[in-house]
Amino acid sequence: MSISRYSRAALLASTTLSLALISAAVSAQEATQPVAAESPSTMLDEIIVSAGREKVAIDTPQAVTSVSQEQIEASQANTLGEILDAIPGITTINADNALGQSINIRGIGSALGSGENRNIIQVDGVTSYFEMYRAGSFFFDSELLKEVEVLRGPAASTLFSAGALGGVVSARTKDASDLLEGDDKLAVRTKAMWDSNGNGARSTVTVAARPLEDLELLVNLNYGRDGDYHGADGVDLGNSRMTDLSGLAKLKYSFGADNDQSLTASYFNVNKSGYGLYDQTTFSSGFGYADQTTSEQQALLAYENAFSGNDLLDVKAQVSWSQTKRDLSDITYRSTRLGSPPAPLGTEAEYVYNNWQAKLENTSEFQLSQGIETYFTYGVEGKYQERLNPRLNPDGSSTPGSSSHPEGETHTLGVFGQAEIVIHDRLTLIPGMRVDHSRLKPGSGVTLRKNLDETAYSPKLAAIYELTNWMNVFGSVAHTERMPVLDEVFSGDGFTDLGKEKSNNFEAGLGFKFNDVLLENDSLRFKVTGFYNSIDNYLYSSRDHVTGKTITTAIDEAQIKGIELEAGYSSESWYGNLGASVTRGDNLSDDEYLESVAADNLFLSLGYKLTDYNLDVSWRSDLYAEQDRVNDADEASPGYALHSARLAWKPEDGFLAGSEVRVSVTNIFDQKHTAHLSETEGKGRSFKLSLAKTF
């Protein structure tokens, strides 16, 4: 049986198994109705904070998944891709390369795509502009994170951005309270990690302090190094040798009546440096090599006031500055083309993205009538981005920008409102509306000096209804409008205005939650979501082979549709998770496939906790189907299967109390593979070891 058929058969078998469990659970649920809070939790029980009023994942009217601190630790992740691989519907392109990652959600996003505002990535509520030239990556260190939430689909647009057709990745950094327990004044956590593949090593120290009752402080420092990692059979893939240095500082002061006010200041800096390919997305040696340093830093000041005793006011405000920067020196590329400058990329170059953002929002809680509660969140948000790309020429002169990645400015102002109307604790209606206005200004090096102003509207209506205490049905209708970005307007030294990208989007699904299914006090959660997006004027950038310059064109009509499945089981001993995603994308105008759709995939994990020995062992299988829905047969990808095993030991008594030992083996059978949409072969077998201790 081919791996494609194997993957589809596994998807069918897993779905059948889940439905069988649901059938058994229904019978058990009709017999007894234990209190859900007493049952062990699954990923679908995680609290979601990025979708409006706090709620558990399975009770949201859209596909949303939260990866907790414990799950991040268990994954022994070094990159964002290793954190997100537990979520159906999201693919990290070039997931094993820290400098070349891009995000694809439900067929939206590519390594070289220009639509960075289709998928929103935020850290502590600050939007990260991750799409850098030839290094379109989300540059971050997983050791700074305590939680990552992924909201899939355009219904997330209301609170984040009018054009978020793919969805939102919302990450939160660690707080001092995550380490401090009870009346603790000081806590220190140290951690060391090693990865056999590339002989990578990392060390971490985190200090949390509460010098005053209302004052918390956290400092986190991380240092690491990686060698060139290997594919299957020990083949040296190169280009991953680098040194990492990162840190986070956060101060929080609480005050007012019942400490209902807080002021938080935070700063982080992530720095990755090494010698490697200039092109970190397609990994083409045609652009030469360079010494390079990539950094991401962010400063944030946030104020919250819950106005204790006043349900109409719950104010949150924040201002931030962030910068993504790529420094390149000793660039080796030289052109031999007639009429071309000898070093078109420069001998040295900088790609600098400065961002200033401010946001003010309030949530009002009130009753429309008896049994109808309403939560109304509304606010205003402003963003400014400056993109610079100075290049040093061999003669000492400098050249601004690249014709395919021009310098420029983006000014955005948005207002939004979202209501959550809860009717008799069974039906929840969530209408929302966002209006964004954008102004794009050309930078140095752009020939035509003309601004582009656009206004985008994004209304939605979502609903979830509790049919029984163990089953809900949900759905949403949303309209999104995505405004063009700098690359799409000013590439090729010109000015292109093809208008806004518009889509009408529909989503529906079912959620199931059961307790006491197979074992006493266990829990089973199951959620299935179907979606359909109809897109007009789908913008994309490509290279004009006549002029050699980048141009922006549009697909008049496209559609993306699919289905996602999530399931989780947990008991005092056994636990497991299942996720699957099937997505189809079509260029209806040209009767072709959309080439940004990932392969069908399924993952299944099963674990057992030996509580008497504080041990946790688990196995995970990831199955990827063949992706042959491509316009060029050379772009097809074969299917493959990856397997991994993990063991964790967390003693609770004696001098080792507070320690953690984690061991894992990934790609156990050393399977050669290249993920569809990625440009480099994936890692071969890896052995990982991490040791941690909290004092």
ABEGO torsion letter per residue (X at the ends): XBAAAAAAAAAAAAAAAAAAAAAAAAAAAAABBBBAAABBBBAAABBBAAAEBBBBAAABABBBBBBBAAAAAAAGBABAAAAAAABBGBBBBGAABAAABBBBBGGBEBAABABAAABBBBBGGBBBBABBBGBBBBBBBAAABABBBBBBEAAAAAAABAABAAEBBBBBBBBAAAABBEABABBBBBBBBBBABGGBBBBBBBBBBBABAABBBBBBBBBBBBBBBBBBGGBBAEGABBBBBBBBBBBBBBBEBGGABBBBBBBBBBBBBEBBBABAAAGBAAAEBBBBBBBBBBBBBBBBBAGBGBAABBBBBBBBBBBBBBBBBGBABBBABBGBBABAAEABBBBBBBBBBBBBBBBBBBBABBGBBBBBBBBBBBBBBBBBBBBBBAAGBBBBEBAABBBEBBBBBBBBBBBBBBBGGABBBBBBBBBBBBBBBBBBGBABBBBBBBBBBBBBBBBBBBABAABBBBBBBBBBBBBBBAAAAABGGBBBBAEBBBBBBBBBBBBBBBBGAABBGBBBBBBBBBBBBBBBGBBBBBBBAAAGBBBBBBBABBBBBEBBBBBBBBBAABBBBBBBBBBBBBBAAAGBBBAABBBBBBBBBBBBBBAAAGBBBBBBBBBBBBBABBABAAABBBBBBBBBBBBBBBBABEAABGBBBBBBBBGAAGBBBBBBGBABBBBBBBBBBBBBBBX
